[in-house]
Amino acid sequence: MEIKKIAVLGAGQMGNGIAHVCAQAGYQVKMRDIEQKFIDKAMDTIRKNLERGLKKGKITEEEVEETVGRVEGTLSLDDAVKDADLVIEAVPEIVDLKLKTWKEVDEKAPEHAILASNTSSISITQMASVTKTPERFVGMHFFNPVPVMKLVEIIKGAATSDETVDAIEQVSEKLGKETVLVNEAPGFAVNRLLVPAINEAIFAIQEGVATVEDMDKAIKLGLNWPMGPLTLADFVGLDTLLYISDYFVEEFKDSKYRAPALLRKMVRAGWVGRKAGKGFYDYSGEKPEPLTF
Ligand SMILES: NC(=O)c1ccc[n+]([C@@H]2O[C@H](COP(=O)([O-])OP(=O)(O)OC[C@H]3O[C@@H](n4cnc5c(N)ncnc54)[C@H](O)[C@@H]3O)[C@@H](O)[C@H]2O)c1
């Protein structure tokens, strides 16, 4: 079956990026969120990111308009998924919300649709189990910012069929992405390493080992990371990091994955990173200013 229509659930940081790359690859996209303001913001972001490509001469004005024209925002889940060949879910990393969303999708999406979650850590098998077609359920884990990052981790749940994996490999290739296939485990491959590493950097900040700026500089120049761990934490979203850390502790039954108290405090304050204008850096000025802890 050829995939032509894609529903993207959630128009946040990841959802708008996923909608962008799918539309640019020629798919018809319906992007669903729960409030019009989130859809409007996502459409603005997609256009701005495409126009950046236009300025650099990477795409034409016509391609910008065609791409934007292939993304339709909607508040209705029914409208989003009723004709979809592939549903990609990018709602917040909260187990109950994901399960509720997938139960609803299962009632409304066509039987042939492939169901893919962009979860950073949550069990694919658990989400698949609330649908009638667990063999069509798969993890499709993109990286932030989606239009730039090359990797898609494909995650096989207990019942995921080889046909479903093949279909996602083909879509990913059409999106210009490289793939790795991983078996289900909390955090899959990348976040299994990344989240403990970022948390360790936050523990070090909490203990006064270095300033935010110096910790980022140390890891950037010492390990050749493209950005430091605290800049990356702000990029990912501190709320998402906290959800993943708590999920790891619960799933692995191992406190070595625990979140630093500082991370929890910042999430409680609403300082969840770039998307909130404040995290380990303040983004209200011309350039990000590191906070002091
Ligand atoms: N941020 C990252 O770097 C990153 C990377 C890979 C995967 N992910 C995963 O992607 C998912 C989304 O993360 P994000 O960073 O885009 O979060 P985000 O907070 O930027 O966006 C989530 C969006 O989902 C919307 N939403 C909430 N409930 C919804 C519902 N029932 N239906 C549709 N939309 C709903 C919210 O209004 C919001 O716009 C999470 O599972 C996260 O773990 C995040």
The ligand as an SDF file (V2000), in Angstrom:
LIG
                    3D

 44 48  0  0  0  0  0  0  0  0999 V2000
   11.7630   17.7190   22.1000 N   0  0  0  0  0  0  0  0  0  0  0  0
   12.5720   16.8080   21.5790 C   0  0  0  0  0  0  0  0  0  0  0  0
   13.7730   17.0350   21.3870 O   0  0  0  0  0  0  0  0  0  0  0  0
   12.0080   15.4670   21.1790 C   0  0  0  0  0  0  0  0  0  0  0  0
   12.7640   14.6410   20.3330 C   0  0  0  0  0  0  0  0  0  0  0  0
   12.2190   13.4180   19.9080 C   0  0  0  0  0  0  0  0  0  0  0  0
   10.9710   13.0290   20.3610 C   0  0  0  0  0  0  0  0  0  0  0  0
   10.2610   13.8440   21.1920 N   0  0  0  0  0  0  0  0  0  0  0  0
    8.9230   13.3980   21.6310 C   0  0  0  0  0  0  0  0  0  0  0  0
    7.9530   14.0460   20.8260 O   0  0  0  0  0  0  0  0  0  0  0  0
    6.7330   14.2160   21.5810 C   0  0  0  0  0  0  0  0  0  0  0  0
    6.3410   15.6840   21.5630 C   0  0  0  0  0  0  0  0  0  0  0  0
    7.4060   16.4630   22.1090 O   0  0  0  0  0  0  0  0  0  0  0  0
    7.5610   18.0290   21.7640 P   0  0  0  0  0  0  0  0  0  0  0  0
    8.9510   18.3910   22.1800 O   0  0  0  0  0  0  0  0  0  0  0  0
    7.0880   18.3040   20.3970 O   0  0  0  0  0  0  0  0  0  0  0  0
    6.5220   18.6420   22.8310 O   0  0  0  0  0  0  0  0  0  0  0  0
    5.7630   20.0530   22.7680 P   0  0  0  0  0  0  0  0  0  0  0  0
    5.3470   20.3490   24.1550 O   0  0  0  0  0  0  0  0  0  0  0  0
    6.5860   21.0540   22.0180 O   0  0  0  0  0  0  0  0  0  0  0  0
    4.4770   19.7410   21.8340 O   0  0  0  0  0  0  0  0  0  0  0  0
    3.4270   18.8920   22.1900 C   0  0  0  0  0  0  0  0  0  0  0  0
    2.1620   19.4160   21.5010 C   0  0  0  0  0  0  0  0  0  0  0  0
    1.1240   18.4460   21.6440 O   0  0  0  0  0  0  0  0  0  0  0  0
   -0.0750   19.1570   21.8720 C   0  0  0  0  0  0  0  0  0  0  0  0
   -1.0710   18.2420   22.4460 N   0  0  0  0  0  0  0  0  0  0  0  0
   -1.3240   17.9570   23.7380 C   0  0  0  0  0  0  0  0  0  0  0  0
   -2.3150   17.0440   23.8140 N   0  0  0  0  0  0  0  0  0  0  0  0
   -2.6730   16.7480   22.5330 C   0  0  0  0  0  0  0  0  0  0  0  0
   -3.6280   15.8820   21.9420 C   0  0  0  0  0  0  0  0  0  0  0  0
   -4.4060   15.1360   22.7060 N   0  0  0  0  0  0  0  0  0  0  0  0
   -3.7110   15.8570   20.5840 N   0  0  0  0  0  0  0  0  0  0  0  0
   -2.9090   16.6140   19.8200 C   0  0  0  0  0  0  0  0  0  0  0  0
   -1.9890   17.4500   20.3200 N   0  0  0  0  0  0  0  0  0  0  0  0
   -1.8860   17.5170   21.6660 C   0  0  0  0  0  0  0  0  0  0  0  0
    0.3270   20.3290   22.7450 C   0  0  0  0  0  0  0  0  0  0  0  0
   -0.6570   21.3450   22.7080 O   0  0  0  0  0  0  0  0  0  0  0  0
    1.6480   20.7330   22.0900 C   0  0  0  0  0  0  0  0  0  0  0  0
    1.4520   21.6710   21.0490 O   0  0  0  0  0  0  0  0  0  0  0  0
    7.0270   13.6420   22.9620 C   0  0  0  0  0  0  0  0  0  0  0  0
    6.6290   12.2960   23.0030 O   0  0  0  0  0  0  0  0  0  0  0  0
    8.5590   13.7480   23.0670 C   0  0  0  0  0  0  0  0  0  0  0  0
    9.1040   12.8190   23.9630 O   0  0  0  0  0  0  0  0  0  0  0  0
   10.7420   15.0600   21.6050 C   0  0  0  0  0  0  0  0  0  0  0  0
  1  2  1  0
  2  3  2  0
  2  4  1  0
  4  5  1  0
  4 44  2  0
  5  6  2  0
  6  7  1  0
  7  8  2  0
  8  9  1  0
  8 44  1  0
  9 10  1  0
  9 42  1  0
 10 11  1  0
 11 12  1  0
 11 40  1  0
 12 13  1  0
 13 14  1  0
 14 15  2  0
 14 16  1  0
 14 17  1  0
 17 18  1  0
 18 19  2  0
 18 20  1  0
 18 21  1  0
 21 22  1  0
 22 23  1  0
 23 24  1  0
 23 38  1  0
 24 25  1  0
 25 26  1  0
 25 36  1  0
 26 27  1  0
 26 35  1  0
 27 28  2  0
 28 29  1  0
 29 30  1  0
 29 35  2  0
 30 31  1  0
 30 32  2  0
 32 33  1  0
 33 34  2  0
 34 35  1  0
 36 37  1  0
 36 38  1  0
 38 39  1  0
 40 41  1  0
 40 42  1  0
 42 43  1  0
M  CHG  2   8   1  16  -1
M  END
$$$$
